[in-house]
Amino acid sequence: MSRRKRRTTVFSHGPPAEADNKPPVRKHNICMVSDFFYPNMGGVESHIYLLSQCLIEKGHKVVIVTHAYDHRKGVRYLTNGLKVYYLPLQVMYNQSTTTTFFHSLPLLRCVFVRERITVVHAHSSFSAMAHDALFHAKTMGLNTVFTDHSLFGFADISSVLTNKLLTVSLCDTNHIVCVSYTSKENTVLRAALDPEIVSVIPNAVDHTDFTPDPSQRLDDRITIVVVSRLVYRKGTDLLGGIIPELCLKHPDLHFLIGGEGPKRLVLEEVREKYQLHDRVRLLGPLEHKDVREVLVQGHIFLNTSLTEAFCMAIVEGASCGLQVVSTRVGGIPEVLPEDLITLCEPTVRSLCAGLETAIARQRSGSVPCSASIHAQVQHLYTWRNVAERTEKVYDRVCGEEVLPLDRRLQRLRSHCGPVAGSIFAFVAVLDFLFLLLLQWLVPDRVMDLAVNATGPLGLWRQEPSMLRKDEGLSKVASSKQQHPA
């Protein structure tokens, strides 16, 4: 069996069953931190939300910290009492906040202390807030986990700088999670990590949200569906080369394209140049709840990405019963079994050949029915399985030591190089001194504890320690009333 097949098999099966007399599961107070969350839409946003809901279902307390989006500021509550802090931090570029390593400490410390956080889980290498949270959490002595959702290169200047920042952030992080084995190899090389502290936990899809409906397809045509951001990284230029070539060969071929981005202009120019207005529909931005209604109208799902760590979109397409044609890049070959996906090189010629094969299968009727494809996919990736595996990571890190300041400084200097290591060791000392100042100005003991609304029933309830505190204050007040000075 090939290496690729073994990796797919690892994803398709859940963890082994444990004995009935297993010890009680430890409950954690988890803080998910990322610049990317709702109302922004994307894979990272969906991952954080759905993972949080499954962890709440398992009895853990979860809060999410992100930056403010327009008028969405302060504290908001989502399903099952999931609390989201929208912090008033300035956005710099592409929904990522500016960072000075210090301006976010007062706000993040307030959240960590009030919510009694035990594990800080940061998401995405692109998120400056995630790196800030990891840095401050270690200063406060909290356990840390980081999930990397993307692949990076090594040659261009932006990748070099990002990789150096990642090395600093992860050198003393307790555990790192990647969404594919390719992503793990990439992250280990970029941040010079010990592979033993890096786990692979894939993304998942809620199969109940992506069910097939063949009645929505039109029988007089073959429809190719594309749902993606229209940016260079998603291969929109390749799509612009594929459309006229295939439309010329197949008069009954139609394209249904959902998504928005700067490369939309490329597709509009192709449609205008070749007069394909009746065969190429650009739907614009889609909300997540509307994606399934678009997918079920198609016969073939096309992904033209130039780089992907996992690609949830192809799983969603397969779950809706579509044939999948995709570029062979990043972690995509690990995601679906070979009989559910046609892999191509990231070139117009190779993708056209792969689509020709899929079209021929569709015309001959040799494609499995949508229901059988959905039945095969629905057991490959589930969020409950992802939550169970993530829970084991939390159990592991809570038993590990958080490095004290002296050993942390030593780790930074030895792991990050003499120049960058010394600079960030100095930043770590300043961060520690700033924390001492904040603790002197507003001690932890005087900060109000947050009311916990987390749980399947959405109940507002106070923690036992907070109840004891309120009872003590009540007793002091009644004592003063009975014995006035």
C-alpha positions as CSV (number, residue, x, y, z in Angstrom):
1,M,0.0,0.0,0.0
2,S,1.4,3.4,-0.9
3,R,2.2,6.1,1.5
4,R,-0.7,8.3,0.4
5,K,-3.2,5.5,1.0
6,R,-1.9,4.8,4.5
7,R,-2.4,8.5,5.4
8,T,-6.0,8.4,4.1
9,T,-6.7,5.3,6.2
10,V,-5.5,7.1,9.3
11,F,-8.0,9.8,8.8
12,S,-10.9,7.5,8.0
13,H,-10.9,5.7,11.3
14,G,-11.6,7.1,14.7
15,P,-9.4,6.4,17.8
16,P,-9.5,2.9,19.2
17,A,-12.3,2.0,21.6
18,E,-11.2,2.1,25.3
19,A,-12.2,0.0,28.2
20,D,-15.3,0.8,30.1
21,N,-13.4,1.4,33.3
22,K,-11.5,4.3,31.8
23,P,-10.7,7.2,34.3
24,P,-13.1,10.2,34.4
25,V,-12.5,12.8,31.6
26,R,-10.8,15.9,32.8
27,K,-12.7,19.1,32.1
28,H,-10.9,22.1,30.7
29,N,-11.5,25.8,30.4
30,I,-10.4,26.6,26.8
31,C,-9.8,29.9,25.1
32,M,-9.8,29.8,21.3
33,V,-7.9,32.8,19.9
34,S,-7.7,33.9,16.3
35,D,-8.2,37.0,14.2
36,F,-10.4,35.0,11.9
37,F,-13.9,34.3,13.2
38,Y,-17.6,35.1,12.3
39,P,-18.9,37.2,10.8
40,N,-15.9,36.6,8.6
41,M,-16.3,33.4,6.6
42,G,-13.7,30.8,5.8
43,G,-12.3,27.4,6.8
44,V,-10.5,28.6,10.0
45,E,-13.7,30.3,11.2
46,S,-15.8,27.2,10.6
47,H,-13.2,25.0,12.3
48,I,-13.1,27.1,15.4
49,Y,-16.9,27.3,15.8
50,L,-17.7,23.7,15.1
51,L,-14.8,22.3,17.2
52,S,-15.9,24.6,20.1
53,Q,-19.5,23.3,19.9
54,C,-18.4,19.7,20.1
55,L,-16.1,20.5,23.0
56,I,-19.0,22.2,24.8
57,E,-21.1,19.1,24.1
58,K,-18.4,17.0,25.9
59,G,-18.6,19.2,29.0
60,H,-15.7,21.6,28.5
61,K,-15.9,25.4,28.9
62,V,-15.0,27.2,25.7
63,V,-14.7,31.0,25.0
64,I,-13.5,32.6,21.8
65,V,-11.4,35.7,21.5
66,T,-11.1,37.7,18.2
67,H,-11.0,41.3,17.1
68,A,-14.0,43.6,16.6
69,Y,-15.8,43.5,13.2
70,D,-17.4,46.8,12.3
71,H,-20.2,47.3,14.9
72,R,-19.8,43.8,16.4
73,K,-17.9,44.6,19.6
74,G,-17.8,43.5,23.1
75,V,-19.2,40.1,24.2
76,R,-21.6,38.0,22.1
77,Y,-23.2,34.6,22.8
78,L,-23.7,32.0,20.2
79,T,-25.3,28.5,20.3
80,N,-25.0,26.6,23.5
81,G,-23.8,29.6,25.4
82,L,-20.5,29.9,23.4
83,K,-19.1,33.2,24.5
84,V,-17.2,35.4,22.0
85,Y,-15.0,38.4,23.0
86,Y,-14.7,40.9,20.1
87,L,-11.8,43.0,21.3
88,P,-11.3,46.6,20.2
89,L,-8.0,46.0,18.4
90,Q,-6.9,47.7,15.2
91,V,-7.0,45.6,12.0
92,M,-3.9,46.0,9.9
93,Y,-4.2,43.8,6.8
94,N,-6.6,41.1,5.5
95,Q,-8.5,40.9,8.9
96,S,-5.2,40.5,10.8
97,T,-4.6,42.9,13.7
98,T,-1.5,45.0,14.3
99,T,0.8,43.7,17.0
100,T,3.3,45.3,19.4
101,F,3.3,42.3,21.8
102,F,2.1,44.5,24.6
103,H,-1.1,46.4,23.7
104,S,-3.2,43.2,23.8
105,L,-1.9,41.9,27.2
106,P,-4.3,43.9,29.5
107,L,-7.3,42.7,27.4
108,L,-6.2,39.1,27.1
109,R,-5.2,38.9,30.8
110,C,-8.6,40.1,31.7
111,V,-10.2,37.3,29.7
112,F,-7.9,34.6,30.9
113,V,-8.3,35.5,34.5
114,R,-12.1,36.2,34.5
115,E,-12.8,32.9,32.6
116,R,-10.2,30.9,34.6
117,I,-8.6,29.6,31.4
118,T,-6.4,26.5,31.7
119,V,-5.6,26.0,28.0
120,V,-5.0,28.7,25.3
121,H,-5.6,27.3,21.8
122,A,-4.4,29.7,19.0
123,H,-5.3,29.2,15.4
124,S,-3.6,30.2,12.1
125,S,-0.1,31.4,11.3
126,F,-1.6,34.5,9.6
127,S,-3.2,35.7,12.9
128,A,-1.2,38.2,14.8
129,M,-3.6,37.9,17.7
130,A,-2.9,34.2,17.9
131,H,0.8,34.8,18.2
132,D,0.2,37.5,20.9
133,A,-2.0,35.2,22.9
134,L,0.6,32.4,22.8
135,F,3.3,34.8,24.0
136,H,1.2,36.3,26.8
137,A,-0.3,32.9,27.9
138,K,3.3,31.5,28.5
139,T,4.1,34.7,30.5
140,M,1.1,34.0,32.7
141,G,2.0,30.3,33.1
142,L,-0.9,28.8,31.0
143,N,-0.7,25.8,28.8
144,T,-0.7,26.5,25.1
145,V,-1.8,24.7,21.9
146,F,-1.5,26.0,18.3
147,T,-3.3,24.8,15.2
148,D,-1.7,25.5,11.8
149,H,-4.2,25.6,8.9
150,S,-1.9,26.7,6.1
151,L,1.2,25.8,4.1
152,F,4.1,28.3,3.6
153,G,7.1,28.5,1.3
154,F,10.7,29.1,2.3
155,A,12.1,31.4,-0.4
156,D,10.2,34.7,-0.6
157,I,10.7,37.4,2.0
158,S,7.2,37.2,3.5
159,S,7.6,33.5,4.1
160,V,11.0,34.0,5.7
161,L,9.7,36.6,8.1
162,T,6.5,34.6,8.9
163,N,8.6,31.5,9.5
164,K,10.9,33.3,11.9
165,L,7.9,34.6,13.9
166,L,6.4,31.1,13.9
167,T,9.7,29.7,15.3
168,V,9.6,32.2,18.1
169,S,5.9,31.5,18.9
170,L,6.2,27.7,18.8
171,C,9.6,27.1,20.4
172,D,8.0,26.8,23.9
173,T,4.4,26.0,22.9
174,N,3.2,22.8,24.6
175,H,1.7,21.2,21.5
176,I,1.1,21.9,17.8
177,V,-1.8,20.5,15.7
178,C,-1.7,20.3,11.9
179,V,-4.6,19.3,9.6
180,S,-2.6,17.0,7.4
181,Y,0.7,15.1,7.2
182,T,1.9,17.5,4.5
183,S,1.1,20.4,6.8
184,K,2.9,18.7,9.7
185,E,6.1,18.3,7.6
186,N,5.8,21.9,6.4
187,T,5.4,23.3,10.0
188,V,8.1,21.1,11.5
189,L,10.6,22.4,8.9
190,R,9.5,26.0,9.1
191,A,9.6,26.3,12.9
192,A,12.4,23.7,13.5
193,L,10.1,21.7,15.8
194,D,10.4,18.3,17.4
195,P,7.9,16.1,15.4
196,E,6.9,14.4,18.7
197,I,5.0,17.5,19.8
198,V,3.1,17.9,16.5
199,S,-0.1,15.9,16.0
200,V,-2.2,15.5,12.9
201,I,-5.9,16.1,13.4
202,P,-7.8,16.7,10.1
203,N,-10.7,19.1,9.5
204,A,-14.2,17.7,9.3
205,V,-17.6,18.4,7.7
206,D,-21.0,18.2,9.3
207,H,-22.5,15.6,6.8
208,T,-26.0,16.5,7.9
209,D,-25.5,20.0,6.4
210,F,-24.2,18.6,3.1
211,T,-26.7,15.9,1.8
212,P,-27.2,15.1,-1.9
213,D,-30.3,16.1,-3.8
214,P,-30.1,14.9,-7.5
215,S,-33.5,16.4,-8.2
216,Q,-31.9,19.9,-8.2
217,R,-29.7,19.0,-11.2
218,L,-30.7,19.8,-14.8
219,D,-30.7,16.8,-17.1
220,D,-30.1,18.7,-20.3
221,R,-26.6,19.9,-19.2
222,I,-23.5,19.0,-17.2
223,T,-22.8,21.5,-14.5
224,I,-19.3,22.1,-13.0
225,V,-19.4,23.8,-9.6
226,V,-16.6,25.9,-8.1
227,V,-16.9,27.4,-4.6
228,S,-13.9,29.3,-3.4
229,R,-12.4,32.7,-2.8
230,L,-11.4,34.2,-6.1
231,V,-7.8,34.9,-5.3
232,Y,-4.5,33.8,-6.8
233,R,-3.8,31.1,-4.2
234,K,-7.0,29.4,-5.2
235,G,-6.0,29.1,-8.8
236,T,-8.6,31.4,-10.3
237,D,-6.2,32.1,-13.2
238,L,-6.2,28.4,-14.0
239,L,-10.0,28.4,-14.0
240,G,-10.0,31.3,-16.4
241,G,-8.0,29.1,-18.9
242,I,-10.2,26.0,-18.4
243,I,-13.6,27.6,-19.0
244,P,-13.2,28.7,-22.7
245,E,-11.4,25.5,-23.7
246,L,-14.0,23.1,-22.3
247,C,-17.0,25.2,-23.3
248,L,-15.8,25.1,-26.9
249,K,-15.7,21.3,-26.8
250,H,-18.9,20.6,-24.9
251,P,-21.9,22.8,-25.8
252,D,-24.0,21.4,-22.9
253,L,-21.3,22.3,-20.3
254,H,-22.1,25.0,-17.7
255,F,-20.1,26.5,-14.9
256,L,-21.6,27.6,-11.5
257,I,-19.1,29.7,-9.5
258,G,-19.6,30.9,-6.0
259,G,-17.2,33.2,-4.2
260,E,-15.7,36.7,-4.3
261,G,-12.3,38.2,-4.5
262,P,-9.9,40.3,-6.6
263,K,-9.6,37.7,-9.3
264,R,-13.3,37.9,-10.1
265,L,-12.3,40.3,-12.9
266,V,-10.4,37.5,-14.6
267,L,-13.6,35.4,-14.9
268,E,-15.7,38.3,-16.0
269,E,-13.2,39.1,-18.8
270,V,-13.3,35.5,-19.9
271,R,-17.1,35.4,-19.9
272,E,-17.2,38.7,-21.9
273,K,-14.5,37.7,-24.4
274,Y,-16.0,34.4,-25.3
275,Q,-19.7,35.4,-24.9
276,L,-20.4,32.8,-22.2
277,H,-22.9,34.8,-20.2
278,D,-25.6,32.0,-20.4
279,R,-23.1,29.2,-19.5
280,V,-21.0,30.8,-16.7
281,R,-22.8,32.1,-13.7
282,L,-20.9,34.1,-11.1
283,L,-22.9,33.9,-7.8
284,G,-20.7,36.3,-5.8
285,P,-20.1,35.8,-2.0
286,L,-22.0,32.9,-0.4
287,E,-22.9,32.4,3.2
288,H,-22.1,29.0,4.6
289,K,-25.7,28.0,4.9
290,D,-26.2,28.6,1.1
291,V,-23.2,26.5,-0.1
292,R,-25.1,23.2,-0.1
293,E,-27.9,24.7,-2.2
294,V,-25.2,25.5,-4.9
295,L,-23.4,22.2,-4.7
296,V,-26.4,20.0,-5.2
297,Q,-27.1,21.7,-8.6
298,G,-23.8,20.3,-10.0
299,H,-22.4,17.1,-11.3
300,I,-18.7,17.8,-10.9
301,F,-16.9,19.8,-8.2
302,L,-13.7,21.5,-9.3
303,N,-10.9,22.7,-7.1
304,T,-8.0,24.6,-8.7
305,S,-6.0,25.6,-5.6
306,L,-2.3,26.1,-5.9
307,T,-1.7,25.3,-2.2
308,E,-3.9,23.7,0.4
309,A,-3.2,22.1,3.8
310,F,-6.4,20.2,3.8
311,C,-9.3,21.7,1.7
312,M,-12.7,21.1,3.3
313,A,-14.5,22.2,0.1
314,I,-13.7,19.0,-1.7
315,V,-15.1,17.0,1.2
316,E,-18.3,19.1,1.1
317,G,-18.6,18.5,-2.6
318,A,-18.2,14.8,-2.3
319,S,-20.6,14.7,0.7
320,C,-23.2,16.2,-1.7
321,G,-22.6,13.4,-4.2
322,L,-20.5,15.2,-6.8
323,Q,-17.5,13.9,-8.7
324,V,-14.4,15.8,-7.4
325,V,-11.6,17.0,-9.7
326,S,-8.8,18.8,-7.9
327,T,-5.2,19.8,-8.2
328,R,-2.6,17.5,-6.6
329,V,-1.1,20.1,-4.2
330,G,-0.3,20.2,-0.4
331,G,-2.4,17.8,1.7
332,I,-5.2,17.3,-0.9
333,P,-4.1,13.8,-1.9
334,E,-4.6,12.7,1.7
335,V,-8.1,13.9,2.0
336,L,-10.3,11.6,-0.1
337,P,-9.9,7.9,-1.3
338,E,-8.7,7.5,-4.9
339,D,-12.1,6.4,-6.2
340,L,-13.8,9.6,-5.1
341,I,-11.3,12.2,-6.5
342,T,-9.5,12.8,-9.8
343,L,-6.1,14.5,-9.1
344,C,-4.4,16.7,-11.6
345,E,-1.3,18.8,-11.9
346,P,-1.9,22.5,-11.4
347,T,-1.9,23.3,-15.1
348,V,-4.7,24.1,-17.5
349,R,-3.9,21.1,-19.7
350,S,-3.9,18.6,-16.8
351,L,-7.1,20.0,-15.3
352,C,-8.9,19.9,-18.6
353,A,-7.8,16.2,-19.1
354,G,-9.1,15.4,-15.6
355,L,-12.4,17.2,-16.3
356,E,-12.8,15.4,-19.6
357,T,-12.5,12.1,-17.8
358,A,-15.1,13.1,-15.3
359,I,-17.5,14.3,-18.1
360,A,-17.1,11.1,-19.9
361,R,-18.0,9.1,-16.8
362,Q,-21.0,11.3,-16.3
363,R,-22.2,10.8,-19.9
364,S,-21.7,7.0,-19.7
365,G,-23.6,6.7,-16.4
366,S,-20.7,4.9,-14.7
367,V,-20.6,7.4,-11.7
368,P,-21.9,5.9,-8.4
369,C,-25.1,7.3,-7.2
370,S,-25.0,10.4,-5.0
371,A,-26.4,8.6,-2.0
372,S,-23.6,6.0,-2.0
373,I,-20.9,8.7,-2.3
374,H,-22.4,10.5,0.6
375,A,-22.6,7.3,2.7
376,Q,-18.9,6.7,2.0
377,V,-17.9,10.3,2.9
378,Q,-20.0,10.8,6.0
379,H,-17.9,8.4,8.1
380,L,-14.5,9.8,7.0
381,Y,-14.5,13.1,8.9
382,T,-16.7,14.0,11.8
383,W,-16.4,16.9,14.2
384,R,-17.0,14.7,17.2
385,N,-14.0,12.6,16.3
386,V,-11.9,15.8,15.9
387,A,-13.1,17.0,19.3
388,E,-12.2,13.7,20.9
389,R,-8.7,13.8,19.5
390,T,-8.3,17.4,20.4
391,E,-9.4,16.6,23.9
392,K,-6.6,14.1,24.2
393,V,-4.1,16.9,23.3
394,Y,-5.5,19.1,26.0
395,D,-5.2,16.2,28.6
396,R,-1.6,15.8,27.5
397,V,-0.6,19.5,27.7
398,C,-2.2,20.0,31.1
399,G,0.2,17.4,32.5
400,E,3.2,19.2,31.1
401,E,5.3,21.9,32.6
402,V,5.1,25.6,31.5
403,L,8.6,26.9,31.3
404,P,9.6,29.4,34.0
405,L,11.0,32.7,32.8
406,D,14.7,31.8,33.1
407,R,14.3,28.5,31.1
408,R,12.1,30.3,28.6
409,L,14.7,32.9,27.9
410,Q,17.3,30.1,27.5
411,R,15.0,28.3,25.0
412,L,14.4,31.4,23.0
413,R,18.1,32.1,22.6
414,S,19.1,28.6,21.8
415,H,16.2,27.8,19.4
416,C,15.7,31.1,17.6
417,G,19.3,32.1,16.9
418,P,21.6,34.6,18.6
419,V,20.0,37.7,17.1
420,A,16.3,37.0,16.9
421,G,16.5,34.9,20.1
422,S,18.1,37.7,22.1
423,I,15.6,40.2,20.8
424,F,12.6,38.1,21.7
425,A,14.1,37.1,25.0
426,F,14.3,40.8,25.8
427,V,10.6,41.2,24.7
428,A,9.7,38.3,27.0
429,V,11.3,40.1,30.0
430,L,9.4,43.3,29.2
431,D,6.2,41.3,28.8
432,F,6.8,39.7,32.3
433,L,7.5,43.1,33.9
434,F,4.4,44.6,32.2
435,L,2.4,41.6,33.6
436,L,3.8,42.3,37.1
437,L,2.7,46.0,36.8
438,L,-0.8,45.0,35.7
439,Q,-1.1,42.5,38.6
440,W,0.0,45.2,41.0
441,L,-2.5,47.8,39.6
442,V,-5.4,45.2,39.4
443,P,-4.6,42.0,41.3
444,D,-6.2,38.8,40.1
445,R,-8.1,38.4,43.3
446,V,-10.2,41.5,42.8
447,M,-11.2,40.8,39.2
448,D,-14.8,39.6,38.9
449,L,-15.2,36.0,37.7
450,A,-17.3,35.6,34.6
451,V,-20.6,33.8,34.7
452,N,-20.5,30.6,32.8
453,A,-23.3,30.1,30.3
454,T,-21.7,27.2,28.5
455,G,-23.6,23.9,28.1
456,P,-26.0,22.0,25.8
457,L,-29.0,23.6,27.7
458,G,-27.5,27.1,27.5
459,L,-27.9,27.6,31.3
460,W,-26.6,30.6,33.0
461,R,-24.9,29.4,36.1
462,Q,-22.1,30.5,38.4
463,E,-19.1,28.3,39.2
464,P,-18.9,26.9,42.8
465,S,-16.0,29.1,43.7
466,M,-17.9,32.2,42.6
467,L,-21.0,31.1,44.6
468,R,-18.8,30.7,47.7
469,K,-17.4,34.1,47.1
470,D,-20.9,35.6,46.8
471,E,-22.0,33.7,49.9
472,G,-19.0,35.1,51.8
473,L,-19.9,38.6,50.8
474,S,-23.5,38.1,51.8
475,K,-22.4,36.9,55.2
476,V,-20.1,39.9,55.7
477,A,-23.0,42.3,54.7
478,S,-25.5,40.6,57.1
479,S,-22.9,40.7,59.9
480,K,-22.4,44.5,59.4
481,Q,-26.2,45.0,59.5
482,Q,-26.5,43.0,62.8
483,H,-23.4,44.7,64.4
484,P,-23.2,48.3,63.0
485,A,-20.1,50.2,64.0
